Amino acid sequence: NNPQKIFFGEVSKTRYGNNPMMNRITTETLDKANYPEMVDMIHQLLSNAGDYTFIFVGNIDETTFKPLMEQYLATLPAAAPRKAKVITEIKTQRGDVINDFKQPMGTPSTWVYDLYGDSNVPYNMENSVLVSMMGDILDNIYTETLREEEGGTYGASVNATINPNNGEWNLIYFFQTNKDQQDALIKRAQDEYMKLLKDGADPVQFNKVKEAMIKQVEINMEKNSYWMNGIFSYLRGYDDLTKEKATIEGITLDKLNSFMKTVYNGKNRIQVIMEGVQAE
């Protein structure tokens, strides 16, 4: 009864066509796995380090580290860099898509997923922060409305990002509820999001999220994973390290609200409702 597994499995053909990478892994898939072929694939991938990029972060003593790199990395087989294969781009389904289905469960419940998005916002640090703020504010609104006022869910989760690789922004929220309250909560969730886009956030909502984002950046800067991911993005042409905190500090309430008024044109929405029914 894994709702996320069912969600991505059932909707994969709707959103991603017949791309095998997005199909749900089943026992039949595992039965077809060939260990010798997997080992051979690994050998092929590791046969030429000519196009490898190694990233190291942390408290590194260069004096002791350099000989180790010369011993273990410089000696790897390396020929001319290989030409990357063209990979079919995976894009989000456009228009209104509804997938409403029933799923037998031992303890029935309803899971609701809604995804909004488009490619009308170019990727840059400011737009990335604005999209994230929109999602964080909506997350707080759902705590106040869907959970506290409606009492229909333990909480809704919201995530909003821009993908620098395909230029798409997406906002997705999902929550668990019951059959009796699902219709009311589905409507309330959409209404609250549309209200936020139209009327904007208020100063209390904005300041709460902005302060939390600045604090989180300061915490992240103490983690190796932050620098690892940031350097990786930088090598791909996206500077997510040197400007993040300053960009957040420079966002104003007026700028955020102006952004939200134009970010969504009302044309692209994917809704998935998995209604639990009593298993026989």
SEFI-499967 format. One record per residue (C-alpha): residue number from 1; x, z, y. Coordinates in nm, 2 decimals. Each point is the difference from the previous one (the first is absolute). Layout:
BEGIN
 seq      X      Z      Y
 NUM      X      Z      Y
...
REM end
This chain:
BEGIN
 seq      X      Z      Y
   1   0.00   0.00   0.00
   2   0.27  -0.09   0.24
   3  -0.18  -0.15   0.31
   4   0.30  -0.15   0.16
   5   0.10  -0.17  -0.33
   6  -0.35  -0.14  -0.03
   7  -0.01  -0.11   0.36
   8   0.31  -0.20  -0.01
   9  -0.08  -0.14  -0.34
  10  -0.35  -0.11   0.07
  11   0.07  -0.14   0.35
  12   0.33  -0.17  -0.08
  13  -0.16  -0.34  -0.07
  14  -0.21   0.03   0.31
  15   0.28   0.08   0.24
  16   0.30  -0.16  -0.17
  17  -0.14  -0.29  -0.21
  18   0.18  -0.03  -0.33
  19   0.33   0.14   0.10
  20   0.13   0.18  -0.31
  21   0.20   0.25   0.20
  22  -0.33   0.16   0.13
  23  -0.17   0.03  -0.34
  24  -0.07   0.33  -0.16
  25   0.24   0.10  -0.27
  26  -0.18   0.05  -0.33
  27   0.10   0.10  -0.35
  28  -0.01  -0.37  -0.09
  29   0.25  -0.07   0.27
  30   0.23   0.26  -0.14
  31  -0.03  -0.13  -0.35
  32   0.13  -0.34   0.13
  33   0.30   0.16   0.16
  34   0.32  -0.13  -0.15
  35   0.30   0.24   0.02
  36   0.27  -0.27  -0.07
  37  -0.14  -0.22   0.28
  38  -0.01   0.30   0.24
  39   0.37   0.08  -0.07
  40   0.09  -0.37   0.04
  41  -0.18   0.00   0.33
  42   0.20   0.30   0.12
  43   0.32  -0.17  -0.11
  44  -0.09  -0.31   0.20
  45  -0.08   0.20   0.31
  46   0.32   0.20  -0.02
  47   0.23  -0.30  -0.08
  48   0.07  -0.09   0.36
  49   0.04   0.26   0.27
  50   0.09  -0.26   0.26
  51  -0.33   0.05   0.19
  52  -0.02   0.37  -0.05
  53  -0.03   0.24   0.30
  54   0.09   0.36  -0.06
  55  -0.13   0.27   0.23
  56   0.13   0.36  -0.01
  57  -0.12   0.28   0.21
  58   0.07   0.37   0.01
  59   0.29   0.23   0.05
  60   0.27  -0.24  -0.12
  61   0.38   0.06   0.02
  62   0.13  -0.35   0.06
  63   0.35   0.10  -0.12
  64  -0.12   0.08  -0.35
  65  -0.29  -0.25   0.01
  66   0.20  -0.32   0.07
  67   0.21   0.02  -0.32
  68  -0.32   0.04  -0.20
  69  -0.15  -0.31   0.16
  70   0.32  -0.20  -0.07
  71  -0.01   0.11  -0.37
  72  -0.36  -0.04  -0.08
  73  -0.14  -0.25   0.25
  74   0.28  -0.23   0.09
  75   0.06  -0.07  -0.36
  76  -0.36  -0.12  -0.07
  77  -0.03  -0.37  -0.09
  78  -0.07  -0.20   0.31
  79  -0.05  -0.37   0.05
  80  -0.17  -0.20   0.28
  81  -0.33   0.16   0.10
  82  -0.29  -0.13  -0.19
  83  -0.28  -0.19   0.18
  84  -0.31   0.22   0.01
  85  -0.30  -0.14  -0.18
  86  -0.31  -0.07   0.20
  87  -0.26   0.27  -0.09
  88  -0.37  -0.07   0.05
  89  -0.12   0.21   0.30
  90  -0.26   0.26  -0.08
  91  -0.26   0.01   0.28
  92  -0.30   0.22   0.05
  93  -0.34  -0.15  -0.06
  94  -0.17  -0.12   0.32
  95  -0.37   0.05   0.10
  96  -0.24   0.27  -0.14
  97   0.06   0.08  -0.36
  98  -0.21   0.25  -0.19
  99   0.07   0.13  -0.35
 100  -0.26   0.25  -0.11
 101   0.02   0.10  -0.37
 102  -0.09   0.29  -0.23
 103   0.26   0.19  -0.21
 104  -0.09   0.23  -0.29
 105   0.15   0.35   0.07
 106  -0.01   0.34  -0.16
 107  -0.08   0.15   0.34
 108  -0.15  -0.28   0.21
 109   0.10  -0.04   0.36
 110   0.02  -0.29   0.25
 111   0.32  -0.13   0.15
 112  -0.01  -0.21   0.31
 113   0.28  -0.22   0.13
 114  -0.01  -0.20   0.33
 115   0.27  -0.22   0.12
 116   0.01  -0.17   0.34
 117   0.27  -0.23   0.13
 118   0.13  -0.33   0.15
 119   0.31  -0.18   0.11
 120  -0.07   0.00   0.37
 121   0.25   0.27   0.09
 122   0.37  -0.09   0.00
 123   0.23   0.25  -0.16
 124   0.21   0.21   0.23
 125   0.07   0.37   0.04
 126  -0.27   0.06   0.26
 127  -0.27  -0.18  -0.20
 128   0.10   0.19  -0.31
 129  -0.03   0.33   0.18
 130  -0.34  -0.10   0.15
 131  -0.14  -0.10  -0.34
 132   0.13   0.33  -0.16
 133  -0.16   0.20   0.28
 134  -0.33  -0.17  -0.05
 135   0.01   0.10  -0.37
 136   0.10   0.36   0.07
 137  -0.27   0.05   0.26
 138  -0.26  -0.14  -0.24
 139   0.12   0.22  -0.27
 140  -0.06   0.31   0.22
 141  -0.34  -0.13   0.10
 142  -0.10  -0.03  -0.37
 143   0.10   0.35  -0.06
 144  -0.24   0.11   0.28
 145  -0.28  -0.23  -0.10
 146   0.00  -0.10  -0.36
 147   0.13   0.34  -0.13
 148  -0.12   0.26   0.25
 149  -0.32  -0.15   0.14
 150  -0.13  -0.20  -0.29
 151   0.15   0.22  -0.27
 152   0.01  -0.30  -0.23
 153   0.37  -0.01  -0.09
 154   0.30   0.22  -0.03
 155   0.18  -0.23   0.24
 156   0.06  -0.36   0.08
 157   0.35  -0.16   0.00
 158   0.10  -0.26   0.26
 159   0.31  -0.22   0.01
 160   0.07  -0.26   0.26
 161   0.32  -0.22   0.02
 162   0.13  -0.34   0.10
 163   0.20  -0.19  -0.27
 164   0.30  -0.16   0.18
 165   0.04  -0.25  -0.29
 166  -0.34  -0.17   0.03
 167  -0.11   0.11   0.35
 168  -0.32   0.17  -0.12
 169  -0.13   0.33   0.11
 170  -0.23   0.19  -0.23
 171  -0.20   0.32   0.03
 172  -0.14   0.14  -0.32
 173  -0.20   0.31  -0.06
 174  -0.14   0.15  -0.32
 175  -0.20   0.30  -0.10
 176  -0.17   0.15  -0.29
 177  -0.37   0.11   0.01
 178  -0.32   0.00  -0.21
 179  -0.28  -0.24  -0.06
 180  -0.25   0.19   0.22
 181   0.23   0.00   0.31
 182   0.19  -0.32  -0.05
 183  -0.22  -0.23   0.21
 184   0.00   0.24   0.30
 185   0.37   0.05  -0.02
 186   0.08  -0.37  -0.03
 187  -0.20  -0.07   0.31
 188   0.14   0.30   0.19
 189   0.36  -0.10  -0.08
 190  -0.05  -0.35   0.13
 191  -0.19   0.12   0.31
 192   0.27   0.25   0.09
 193   0.27  -0.27  -0.03
 194  -0.19  -0.25   0.21
 195  -0.07   0.27   0.26
 196   0.37   0.08   0.02
 197   0.09  -0.36   0.05
 198  -0.27  -0.05   0.27
 199   0.01   0.34   0.19
 200   0.36   0.09  -0.07
 201   0.16   0.34  -0.08
 202  -0.04   0.30   0.23
 203   0.30   0.19   0.14
 204  -0.02   0.28  -0.25
 205   0.01  -0.24  -0.30
 206   0.27  -0.21   0.15
 207   0.23   0.29   0.10
 208  -0.04   0.17  -0.34
 209   0.11  -0.32  -0.19
 210   0.28  -0.09   0.25
 211   0.16   0.35  -0.03
 212  -0.03  -0.01  -0.38
 213   0.17  -0.34  -0.01
 214   0.29   0.11   0.22
 215   0.05   0.31  -0.21
 216  -0.01  -0.21  -0.32
 217   0.27  -0.23   0.12
 218   0.22   0.29   0.08
 219  -0.05   0.13  -0.35
 220   0.06  -0.34  -0.16
 221   0.33  -0.04   0.19
 222   0.14   0.28  -0.22
 223  -0.08  -0.19  -0.32
 224   0.23  -0.25  -0.17
 225  -0.30  -0.21  -0.10
 226  -0.09  -0.06   0.37
 227   0.34  -0.15   0.07
 228   0.01  -0.19  -0.32
 229  -0.34  -0.17   0.07
 230   0.09  -0.05   0.37
 231   0.33  -0.17  -0.08
 232  -0.17  -0.22  -0.26
 233  -0.26  -0.11   0.26
 234   0.28  -0.06   0.26
 235   0.18  -0.23  -0.24
 236  -0.32  -0.20  -0.03
 237  -0.04  -0.03   0.38
 238  -0.22   0.30   0.08
 239   0.14   0.29   0.21
 240  -0.21   0.30  -0.11
 241   0.27   0.25   0.07
 242   0.13   0.00   0.36
 243  -0.34  -0.03   0.18
 244  -0.26   0.19  -0.21
 245   0.00   0.33   0.18
 246   0.03  -0.16   0.35
 247  -0.28  -0.24  -0.08
 248  -0.24   0.28  -0.11
 249   0.08   0.19   0.32
 250  -0.07  -0.30   0.21
 251  -0.35  -0.06  -0.14
 252  -0.28   0.10   0.23
 253  -0.37   0.06  -0.07
 254  -0.10  -0.30   0.21
 255   0.25  -0.22  -0.19
 256  -0.14   0.11  -0.34
 257  -0.36  -0.04   0.10
 258   0.06  -0.35   0.14
 259   0.18  -0.09  -0.32
 260  -0.29   0.12  -0.22
 261  -0.26  -0.19   0.20
 262   0.16  -0.34  -0.11
 263   0.17   0.07  -0.33
 264  -0.30  -0.06  -0.23
 265  -0.23  -0.30   0.04
 266  -0.26   0.11  -0.25
 267   0.07  -0.28  -0.25
 268   0.22   0.14  -0.27
 269  -0.11   0.29  -0.21
 270   0.03   0.08  -0.37
 271  -0.22   0.27  -0.14
 272   0.02   0.13  -0.35
 273  -0.25   0.25  -0.13
 274   0.05   0.15  -0.35
 275  -0.31   0.19  -0.09
 276   0.05   0.24  -0.29
 277  -0.27   0.01  -0.27
 278  -0.02   0.25  -0.29
 279   0.20  -0.12  -0.29
 280  -0.19  -0.02  -0.33
REM end
